[in-house]
Amino acid sequence: MSEIGGTGCEILVPFNERKPLKEIEHSITKRYRTHIWSKFVKAISEYDLVEEGDKVAVAVSGGKDSLLMAKLFQELKKHWKVDFQLEFISMDPGYHKSIKELLISNCNYLNIPIHIFESDIFHVVDNIARDYPCYMCAKMRRGALYTKAQELGCNKLALGHHFNDVIETTLLNILYSGSFKTMLPKLKAKNFKNLELIRPLYYVEEAYIQRFIQNSGIWPLNCACMVAAKKIGSKRYEIKDMIKELKKKFKDIDRSIFHAAENVNLDGVLAWEKNGKKHSFLESYDKGEEQNIKNK
């Protein structure tokens, strides 16, 4: 299953056998320095995602994004200028035995010391939310991860949403919700005191995550959800295909969508919402005209 911000449901078949662990770790800061490591560090620095004294719970679902994120955090721990702690947490929402074994095998091989805790989310979602399983699953997973992070004394929870998740979410909101809203690099938990969600893969493109995983020879988990598997396609995959088609004519359209959220001009917006209160351009429209007359 997935949340609106990330799919995590694909299966990647590796091109090669698993590479030695040292070679995999070395490739992060060498072979993938430009497209993965540097962009990971850039997001950490620009958005103050990791600060002195932080204790970060790294959510490891077993998918390609979270496995890479876990290894990136381990490298960051070795090289970063500030002191922080890590906990790697993995929730079993009702995986088939073989899926859980693959998760454990991958984490053991990659030297990721995970805390696995169980829940019954797949069963609950199958019973109460068959028409919108991914949304409900995401909501319940988030709450379970926050709870575990809090139990471990963490003040931050890291999720593996990447660059493509951000632009796809922006388009999903525009086309299906009729609102301009993007996925933020960090946000404060509403129902969990002193907990903050962070997205350190914010600048990392999915294509390079796929290359890293495939070249490493790692076989990541799919979403393992039978409810979602029964659904043919999804809105997110439609958006993925749409962006792919648009890129044939507009090469950098994905970057334009991403940067649009950084360049919102309120003088050209009909209405906006801030702190739960809606505002209209009409609120200052007449005032602006009066000010122009005074300036003349």
Secondary structure, 3 states (H helix, E strand, C coil): CCECCECCCCCCCCCCCCCCHHHHHHHHHCCCHHHHHHHHHHHHHHCCCCCCCCEEEEECCCCHHHHHHHHHHHHHHHHCCCCCEEEEEEEECCCCHHHHHHHHHHHHHCCCCEEEEECCHHHHHHHHCCCCHHHHHHHHHHHHHHHHHHHCCCCEEECCCCHHHHHHHHHHHHHHHCCCCCCCCEEECCCCCCCEEECCCCCCCHHHHHHHHHHHCCCCCCCCCHHHHHCCCCHHHHHHHHHHHHCCCCCCHHHHHHHHCCCCCHHHCCEEEECCEEEECHHHHHHHHHHHHHHC
